[in-house]
Amino acid sequence: MLARPPRRLPLGHGDGGPGERPAPGALRRLPRAGRLRNRLGCHRLGVTDTYSWRASGTRLLFDGDYDKRPEYDAVIAALGGTPDDSGGTGACTATYARTADWSTGYNGRVTVKAGDCAISSRTVTLTLPSGRQVAAVWNGTPSTSGQVVTVRPVGWNSALGAGASTGFGCTVNKNGSNADPVVGTCTAS
């Protein structure tokens, strides 16, 4: 867990000497430690020189062209993040469960769960046994190629917070076989 910044910082703001206190109200512009911790690995951390209190003679995190210096990665790593430009993209998992069954078909539900990071959308693939057809999908938008059905979210259920879950349902025609579809990939974006 990250500690809250002290009320008085021992470092200068860059204009004065060591021990200079930051300008009034400057600490309010810093992200709270809890929000900072939740962003690590999920979003670009966004540390800029606006927040770089330093003693005179120490280097800033960015050079004159606003390119990151090696110190930037060291600061991110010290805060528990990943020093890269990409930020985390998140991940998701999908599981299938049959919810109703009758002689000519059945209903199933696919539950999609976001990983440690929030995701803005996702794509789930299902592979149907030979001869099967998806008759209906709800809470998702399907497209079919052979026996593979790709389902994307509808607008209102696209985004998922970290660890959150949602799902979609489908009706499958049996056509003589009673096997369930196989969940393929869940690709987060």
C-alpha positions as CSV (number, residue, x, y, z in Angstrom):
1,M,0.0,0.0,0.0
2,L,1.3,3.4,-0.9
3,A,1.8,5.9,1.9
4,R,0.1,9.3,1.7
5,P,2.4,12.2,1.0
6,P,3.6,14.1,4.0
7,R,2.1,17.5,4.7
8,R,5.5,19.2,4.4
9,L,7.8,17.9,1.7
10,P,11.5,18.0,2.5
11,L,12.3,18.7,-1.2
12,G,12.2,22.0,-3.1
13,H,9.9,22.7,-6.0
14,G,12.8,23.4,-8.3
15,D,13.0,27.2,-8.0
16,G,14.3,27.5,-4.5
17,G,16.7,25.5,-2.5
18,P,16.3,22.2,-0.6
19,G,13.6,22.2,2.0
20,E,11.3,24.6,0.2
21,R,7.6,23.8,0.7
22,P,5.4,23.3,-2.3
23,A,3.0,26.1,-3.3
24,P,-0.2,26.3,-1.3
25,G,-2.8,23.9,-2.7
26,A,-0.3,21.9,-4.6
27,L,-0.9,18.7,-2.6
28,R,-4.5,18.8,-3.6
29,R,-3.5,18.4,-7.2
30,L,-1.8,15.1,-6.4
31,P,-3.8,11.9,-6.9
32,R,-4.7,10.3,-3.6
33,A,-2.7,7.2,-2.8
34,G,-5.7,4.9,-3.1
35,R,-6.6,6.1,-6.6
36,L,-2.9,6.0,-7.6
37,R,-2.7,2.3,-6.5
38,N,-5.8,1.4,-8.4
39,R,-4.3,2.8,-11.6
40,L,-1.0,1.0,-11.5
41,G,-0.9,-1.6,-14.3
42,C,-4.3,-0.6,-15.6
43,H,-3.8,2.9,-17.0
44,R,-0.9,5.1,-17.8
45,L,0.1,6.6,-14.5
46,G,0.6,10.1,-15.9
47,V,3.4,11.4,-13.7
48,T,4.4,14.8,-15.1
49,D,6.8,17.5,-14.0
50,T,3.8,19.3,-12.6
51,Y,4.1,16.9,-9.7
52,S,7.9,16.7,-9.6
53,W,9.1,18.4,-6.4
54,R,12.9,18.1,-6.3
55,A,15.9,19.5,-4.7
56,S,17.9,21.9,-6.8
57,G,20.5,20.0,-8.9
58,T,18.3,16.9,-9.4
59,R,17.0,16.0,-12.8
60,L,13.3,16.2,-13.8
61,L,11.4,13.1,-15.0
62,F,11.2,14.6,-18.6
63,D,13.8,16.3,-20.8
64,G,13.2,19.6,-22.6
65,D,11.3,17.8,-25.4
66,Y,9.0,16.1,-22.8
67,D,10.5,12.7,-23.5
68,K,10.8,10.4,-20.5
69,R,14.1,10.1,-18.8
70,P,15.3,6.8,-17.1
71,E,14.2,8.3,-13.8
72,Y,10.6,8.2,-14.9
73,D,10.6,4.3,-15.2
74,A,12.4,4.1,-11.8
75,V,9.6,6.2,-10.2
76,I,6.9,4.1,-11.8
77,A,8.6,0.9,-10.7
78,A,9.0,2.2,-7.1
79,L,5.3,2.9,-7.0
80,G,4.6,-0.7,-8.0
81,G,3.7,0.0,-11.6
82,T,5.0,-1.3,-14.9
83,P,7.4,1.1,-16.6
84,D,6.1,1.0,-20.2
85,D,4.0,3.2,-22.5
86,S,1.2,0.7,-23.1
87,G,-0.5,0.7,-19.7
88,G,-2.5,-2.4,-19.0
89,T,-5.2,-3.5,-21.4
90,G,-7.0,-5.6,-19.0
91,A,-8.1,-9.2,-19.5
92,C,-11.3,-11.2,-19.3
93,T,-12.5,-14.8,-18.8
94,A,-15.7,-16.4,-20.0
95,T,-17.6,-19.4,-18.7
96,Y,-20.6,-21.3,-20.0
97,A,-23.5,-22.8,-18.1
98,R,-26.7,-24.4,-19.5
99,T,-29.8,-22.8,-18.0
100,A,-32.7,-24.6,-19.7
101,D,-33.2,-27.7,-21.7
102,W,-35.9,-29.2,-23.9
103,S,-36.1,-31.9,-26.6
104,T,-35.1,-29.7,-29.6
105,G,-32.8,-27.1,-27.9
106,Y,-31.5,-25.4,-24.9
107,N,-30.6,-22.1,-23.4
108,G,-27.1,-21.2,-22.1
109,R,-25.5,-18.3,-20.3
110,V,-22.0,-17.1,-20.9
111,T,-20.6,-15.1,-17.9
112,V,-17.8,-12.7,-18.7
113,K,-15.6,-11.4,-15.9
114,A,-13.0,-8.6,-16.2
115,G,-9.6,-9.2,-14.7
116,D,-7.6,-6.9,-12.5
117,C,-8.1,-3.9,-14.8
118,A,-11.3,-2.4,-16.2
119,I,-12.1,-3.1,-19.8
120,S,-14.1,-1.0,-22.3
121,S,-15.2,-3.9,-24.5
122,R,-14.6,-7.6,-25.2
123,T,-15.2,-10.3,-27.8
124,V,-16.1,-13.9,-26.8
125,T,-16.0,-16.9,-29.2
126,L,-18.1,-20.0,-28.9
127,T,-17.5,-23.1,-31.0
128,L,-20.7,-25.1,-31.6
129,P,-20.7,-28.9,-32.1
130,S,-21.3,-30.0,-35.7
131,G,-24.8,-29.4,-36.9
132,R,-25.7,-27.0,-34.2
133,Q,-27.1,-23.5,-34.7
134,V,-27.6,-20.5,-32.5
135,A,-31.2,-19.5,-32.8
136,A,-31.0,-16.4,-30.6
137,V,-28.6,-14.3,-28.6
138,W,-29.6,-11.7,-26.0
139,N,-27.4,-9.1,-24.3
140,G,-24.8,-9.5,-27.1
141,T,-24.3,-9.0,-30.8
142,P,-23.4,-12.3,-32.6
143,S,-21.7,-13.0,-35.9
144,T,-21.2,-16.5,-37.2
145,S,-18.6,-18.2,-39.4
146,G,-19.2,-21.9,-39.8
147,Q,-19.5,-23.4,-36.3
148,V,-17.8,-20.4,-34.6
149,V,-20.0,-17.7,-33.1
150,T,-18.3,-14.4,-32.1
151,V,-20.3,-12.3,-29.6
152,R,-19.6,-8.7,-28.8
153,P,-21.4,-6.6,-26.1
154,V,-24.3,-4.3,-26.8
155,G,-23.7,-0.6,-26.0
156,W,-25.1,-0.6,-22.5
157,N,-23.0,-3.6,-21.2
158,S,-19.7,-2.9,-23.0
159,A,-17.6,-1.5,-20.1
160,L,-16.7,-3.6,-17.1
161,G,-14.9,-2.4,-14.0
162,A,-12.0,-4.4,-12.6
163,G,-13.3,-7.8,-11.3
164,A,-16.9,-7.0,-12.5
165,S,-18.9,-9.5,-14.5
166,T,-21.8,-9.5,-17.0
167,G,-23.0,-12.0,-19.5
168,F,-25.1,-12.9,-22.5
169,G,-27.5,-15.7,-23.2
170,C,-28.2,-17.9,-26.2
171,T,-30.6,-20.4,-27.5
172,V,-29.1,-23.4,-29.4
173,N,-30.9,-25.8,-31.7
174,K,-29.8,-29.4,-30.8
175,N,-30.2,-31.1,-34.2
176,G,-29.7,-34.5,-32.6
177,S,-26.7,-33.7,-30.4
178,N,-26.8,-32.7,-26.7
179,A,-23.2,-31.3,-26.4
180,D,-22.7,-27.8,-25.1
181,P,-20.7,-25.2,-27.1
182,V,-17.1,-24.7,-26.2
183,V,-16.0,-21.3,-24.9
184,G,-13.0,-20.2,-26.9
185,T,-11.3,-16.9,-26.2
186,C,-12.4,-13.8,-24.3
187,T,-10.4,-10.9,-25.7
188,A,-10.6,-7.6,-23.8
189,S,-10.1,-4.2,-25.3
